[in-house]
Amino acid sequence: MGNICIIPARGGSKRIPRKNVKDFLGKPIIAYSIQAAIESELFDEIMVSTDDHEIADIAINFGAKVPFLRSVNNSNDFATTYQVIEEVIKDYKRKLNLEFEYFCCLYSCAPFVTPNTLKLAYNKLIIERFDTVFPILAFSFPIQRALGLEKGKVKMINDRYLSTRSQDLENRYHDAGQFYWGLVEQVLREKKLFNSNTGGIIISELEAQDIDTYVDWKLAELKYQLKE
């Protein structure tokens, strides 16, 4: 029993080809996730789940393990994070006779994750007895004042907040898309990462950036340099 870090990195990324090993300020972007996991000293096993031999070689070069390749079924565009985690946990037990109590699914394109962030989330999971914990980020503008557009006409989604000052509205948050800590037994039982006993740690806008397009990529590099 112990902790495993699972870094998903399939080879078939579409919007940014070879995204998981693309150079990010001097090294493959996946290297940042691997190094954060290593430096946190939280894990008994740090592995990359991939279907791609080049990604596997790079991951191993930076200190991760690739004990087996991901199945074809979980390497398509529709495979969920939960399915990848489930496959890894079951393969470790079936192929290597290894079991884990806690997992952290750390995304391969998350260069802003630090060892300290991983520790904060892990401590919250353990101390406050959550089933899962992940980082969340406040929306930069109050979503209560969201607008809709229909046939060129703009309208409030909820007229209740038409005249409410933005500073008087409660913060709302979204998943930062960086990692999920979880209790293996509970997550496998419920087959999901989000339940009624899920906790969150709040991070700032300088600690996260979605990277789905080339513009996102450049913004992430600029933001990363700002924080140094």
DAGIUR-V816275 format. One record per residue. N is the residue number from 1. RES is the residue in one small letter. SS is DSSP state (@ for helix, = for strand, . for the rest). PHI is phi in whole degrees, 0 to 359 (999 if undefined). Layout:
BEGIN
n:N res:RES ss:SS phi:PHI
n:N res:RES ss:SS phi:PHI
END
This chain:
BEGIN
n:1 res:m ss:. phi:999
n:2 res:g ss:. phi:165
n:3 res:n ss:= phi:244
n:4 res:i ss:= phi:240
n:5 res:c ss:= phi:257
n:6 res:i ss:= phi:249
n:7 res:i ss:= phi:248
n:8 res:p ss:= phi:285
n:9 res:a ss:. phi:203
n:10 res:r ss:. phi:283
n:11 res:g ss:. phi:275
n:12 res:g ss:. phi:263
n:13 res:s ss:. phi:298
n:14 res:k ss:. phi:260
n:15 res:r ss:. phi:293
n:16 res:i ss:. phi:233
n:17 res:p ss:. phi:304
n:18 res:r ss:. phi:58
n:19 res:k ss:@ phi:306
n:20 res:n ss:@ phi:293
n:21 res:v ss:@ phi:238
n:22 res:k ss:. phi:294
n:23 res:d ss:= phi:295
n:24 res:f ss:= phi:235
n:25 res:l ss:. phi:52
n:26 res:g ss:. phi:107
n:27 res:k ss:= phi:207
n:28 res:p ss:= phi:304
n:29 res:i ss:@ phi:300
n:30 res:i ss:@ phi:297
n:31 res:a ss:@ phi:298
n:32 res:y ss:@ phi:296
n:33 res:s ss:@ phi:293
n:34 res:i ss:@ phi:299
n:35 res:q ss:@ phi:293
n:36 res:a ss:@ phi:298
n:37 res:a ss:@ phi:296
n:38 res:i ss:@ phi:298
n:39 res:e ss:@ phi:290
n:40 res:s ss:@ phi:290
n:41 res:e ss:. phi:58
n:42 res:l ss:. phi:262
n:43 res:f ss:. phi:244
n:44 res:d ss:. phi:276
n:45 res:e ss:= phi:214
n:46 res:i ss:= phi:237
n:47 res:m ss:= phi:232
n:48 res:v ss:= phi:250
n:49 res:s ss:= phi:265
n:50 res:t ss:. phi:217
n:51 res:d ss:. phi:253
n:52 res:d ss:. phi:242
n:53 res:h ss:@ phi:291
n:54 res:e ss:@ phi:295
n:55 res:i ss:@ phi:299
n:56 res:a ss:@ phi:299
n:57 res:d ss:@ phi:297
n:58 res:i ss:@ phi:294
n:59 res:a ss:@ phi:300
n:60 res:i ss:@ phi:297
n:61 res:n ss:@ phi:299
n:62 res:f ss:. phi:263
n:63 res:g ss:. phi:110
n:64 res:a ss:. phi:269
n:65 res:k ss:= phi:250
n:66 res:v ss:. phi:227
n:67 res:p ss:. phi:289
n:68 res:f ss:. phi:200
n:69 res:l ss:. phi:271
n:70 res:r ss:. phi:289
n:71 res:s ss:. phi:291
n:72 res:v ss:. phi:299
n:73 res:n ss:. phi:300
n:74 res:n ss:. phi:256
n:75 res:s ss:. phi:245
n:76 res:n ss:. phi:266
n:77 res:d ss:. phi:290
n:78 res:f ss:. phi:253
n:79 res:a ss:. phi:294
n:80 res:t ss:. phi:267
n:81 res:t ss:@ phi:301
n:82 res:y ss:@ phi:300
n:83 res:q ss:@ phi:299
n:84 res:v ss:@ phi:294
n:85 res:i ss:@ phi:300
n:86 res:e ss:@ phi:301
n:87 res:e ss:@ phi:298
n:88 res:v ss:@ phi:298
n:89 res:i ss:@ phi:300
n:90 res:k ss:@ phi:290
n:91 res:d ss:@ phi:292
n:92 res:y ss:@ phi:298
n:93 res:k ss:@ phi:288
n:94 res:r ss:@ phi:285
n:95 res:k ss:@ phi:267
n:96 res:l ss:@ phi:240
n:97 res:n ss:. phi:57
n:98 res:l ss:. phi:240
n:99 res:e ss:. phi:234
n:100 res:f ss:. phi:228
n:101 res:e ss:. phi:271
n:102 res:y ss:= phi:233
n:103 res:f ss:= phi:233
n:104 res:c ss:= phi:231
n:105 res:c ss:= phi:268
n:106 res:l ss:= phi:252
n:107 res:y ss:. phi:291
n:108 res:s ss:. phi:285
n:109 res:c ss:. phi:250
n:110 res:a ss:. phi:225
n:111 res:p ss:. phi:293
n:112 res:f ss:. phi:274
n:113 res:v ss:. phi:291
n:114 res:t ss:. phi:244
n:115 res:p ss:@ phi:304
n:116 res:n ss:@ phi:294
n:117 res:t ss:@ phi:297
n:118 res:l ss:@ phi:298
n:119 res:k ss:@ phi:292
n:120 res:l ss:@ phi:300
n:121 res:a ss:@ phi:292
n:122 res:y ss:@ phi:296
n:123 res:n ss:@ phi:298
n:124 res:k ss:@ phi:295
n:125 res:l ss:@ phi:301
n:126 res:i ss:@ phi:284
n:127 res:i ss:@ phi:292
n:128 res:e ss:. phi:264
n:129 res:r ss:. phi:56
n:130 res:f ss:. phi:276
n:131 res:d ss:. phi:277
n:132 res:t ss:= phi:217
n:133 res:v ss:= phi:216
n:134 res:f ss:= phi:212
n:135 res:p ss:= phi:284
n:136 res:i ss:= phi:235
n:137 res:l ss:= phi:227
n:138 res:a ss:= phi:291
n:139 res:f ss:. phi:299
n:140 res:s ss:. phi:287
n:141 res:f ss:. phi:227
n:142 res:p ss:. phi:303
n:143 res:i ss:@ phi:288
n:144 res:q ss:@ phi:296
n:145 res:r ss:@ phi:255
n:146 res:a ss:. phi:295
n:147 res:l ss:= phi:248
n:148 res:g ss:= phi:249
n:149 res:l ss:= phi:228
n:150 res:e ss:= phi:226
n:151 res:k ss:. phi:54
n:152 res:g ss:. phi:85
n:153 res:k ss:= phi:262
n:154 res:v ss:= phi:269
n:155 res:k ss:= phi:214
n:156 res:m ss:= phi:288
n:157 res:i ss:. phi:293
n:158 res:n ss:. phi:225
n:159 res:d ss:@ phi:298
n:160 res:r ss:@ phi:303
n:161 res:y ss:@ phi:256
n:162 res:l ss:. phi:304
n:163 res:s ss:. phi:252
n:164 res:t ss:. phi:281
n:165 res:r ss:. phi:293
n:166 res:s ss:@ phi:300
n:167 res:q ss:@ phi:290
n:168 res:d ss:@ phi:266
n:169 res:l ss:. phi:265
n:170 res:e ss:. phi:289
n:171 res:n ss:. phi:298
n:172 res:r ss:. phi:237
n:173 res:y ss:= phi:234
n:174 res:h ss:= phi:225
n:175 res:d ss:= phi:299
n:176 res:a ss:= phi:285
n:177 res:g ss:= phi:68
n:178 res:q ss:= phi:244
n:179 res:f ss:= phi:197
n:180 res:y ss:= phi:225
n:181 res:w ss:= phi:269
n:182 res:g ss:= phi:200
n:183 res:l ss:= phi:275
n:184 res:v ss:@ phi:306
n:185 res:e ss:@ phi:302
n:186 res:q ss:@ phi:291
n:187 res:v ss:@ phi:293
n:188 res:l ss:@ phi:294
n:189 res:r ss:@ phi:292
n:190 res:e ss:@ phi:273
n:191 res:k ss:. phi:60
n:192 res:k ss:. phi:200
n:193 res:l ss:. phi:262
n:194 res:f ss:. phi:237
n:195 res:n ss:. phi:219
n:196 res:s ss:. phi:285
n:197 res:n ss:. phi:238
n:198 res:t ss:= phi:255
n:199 res:g ss:= phi:251
n:200 res:g ss:= phi:222
n:201 res:i ss:= phi:248
n:202 res:i ss:= phi:275
n:203 res:i ss:= phi:241
n:204 res:s ss:. phi:266
n:205 res:e ss:@ phi:295
n:206 res:l ss:@ phi:278
n:207 res:e ss:@ phi:251
n:208 res:a ss:. phi:203
n:209 res:q ss:. phi:196
n:210 res:d ss:. phi:296
n:211 res:i ss:. phi:234
n:212 res:d ss:. phi:246
n:213 res:t ss:. phi:227
n:214 res:y ss:@ phi:294
n:215 res:v ss:@ phi:295
n:216 res:d ss:@ phi:304
n:217 res:w ss:@ phi:299
n:218 res:k ss:@ phi:295
n:219 res:l ss:@ phi:298
n:220 res:a ss:@ phi:296
n:221 res:e ss:@ phi:295
n:222 res:l ss:@ phi:297
n:223 res:k ss:@ phi:295
n:224 res:y ss:@ phi:298
n:225 res:q ss:@ phi:292
n:226 res:l ss:@ phi:294
n:227 res:k ss:@ phi:281
n:228 res:e ss:. phi:282
END
